[in-house]
Amino acid sequence: MRVPKTWVPLIAKKVVDDLLVKKMIAPKVAADELLTETEKLILEELMVEDRVNDEVREILKKYTGEIEKGRLDYRRMFELTKKKIIEERGIVI
């Protein structure tokens, strides 16, 4: 995640406040619940890349021997595998 977790509540509050001020939403739940759910959504989206990176690491564990022997470049394989997963799933990072 490229944004520190400590920023998520601040970002969520700014987003919710702006939406309310501009009357773009009419919440049907309490403000604190709206804020909590917004924080969860933002955090979930920010963690998508972390989950993809973890998956790529697991996939590349199969090729540890080849990488250690110098037959494969880990960094290159990581980027190619990550790119393939992102394209296959239509993920926006």
C-alpha positions in Angstrom: 0.0 0.0 0.0 1.5 3.3 -1.0 -0.6 5.4 1.3 0.1 5.1 5.1 -2.8 3.4 6.9 -2.9 6.4 9.3 -4.0 8.6 6.4 -7.1 6.5 5.6 -9.3 8.1 8.3 -8.3 11.5 7.2 -9.0 10.7 3.5 -12.3 9.1 4.3 -13.4 12.1 6.4 -12.4 14.5 3.6 -14.3 12.4 1.0 -17.4 12.1 3.1 -17.4 15.8 4.1 -17.0 16.9 0.5 -19.8 14.6 -0.7 -22.1 15.9 2.0 -21.3 19.6 1.4 -21.8 19.2 -2.3 -25.1 17.3 -1.6 -23.9 14.5 -3.8 -25.2 11.9 -1.2 -28.1 11.7 1.2 -26.9 9.2 3.8 -29.4 6.8 5.3 -27.1 5.8 8.1 -25.5 7.8 10.9 -22.4 9.9 10.1 -20.0 7.7 12.1 -21.2 4.6 10.3 -20.8 6.2 7.0 -17.3 7.3 7.9 -16.4 3.8 9.1 -17.7 2.1 5.9 -15.9 4.7 3.8 -12.6 3.9 5.6 -13.1 0.2 5.1 -13.7 0.7 1.4 -10.7 2.9 0.9 -8.4 0.6 2.9 -9.7 -2.4 0.9 -8.9 -0.6 -2.4 -5.5 0.4 -1.3 -4.6 -3.1 -0.3 -5.4 -4.6 -3.7 -1.9 -4.2 -4.9 -0.5 -5.7 -1.6 -2.7 -8.8 -2.2 -1.5 -9.1 -5.8 2.1 -8.8 -4.7 1.6 -11.5 -2.1 0.1 -13.8 -4.8 3.0 -13.1 -7.2 5.5 -14.0 -4.4 3.7 -17.3 -3.8 3.7 -18.1 -7.5 7.4 -17.3 -7.8 8.3 -19.6 -4.9 7.9 -22.5 -7.4 10.9 -21.0 -9.4 13.3 -20.4 -6.5 15.8 -22.9 -7.8 15.9 -21.4 -11.2 16.2 -17.9 -9.8 19.0 -18.9 -7.4 20.9 -20.5 -10.3 20.6 -17.2 -12.2 18.5 -18.6 -15.0 15.6 -16.3 -14.1 15.6 -12.7 -13.0 13.3 -12.4 -9.9 12.5 -8.7 -10.4 11.6 -9.2 -14.1 9.6 -12.3 -13.3 7.8 -10.5 -10.5 6.8 -7.6 -12.8 5.7 -9.8 -15.6 3.7 -12.1 -13.4 2.1 -9.1 -11.6 1.3 -7.5 -15.0 -0.4 -10.7 -16.2 -2.5 -11.0 -13.1 -3.6 -7.4 -13.2 -4.5 -7.7 -16.9 -6.4 -11.0 -16.4 -8.5 -9.6 -13.6 -9.0 -6.1 -14.9 -7.5 -4.6 -11.7 -6.7 -0.9 -11.6 -3.7 0.0 -9.6 
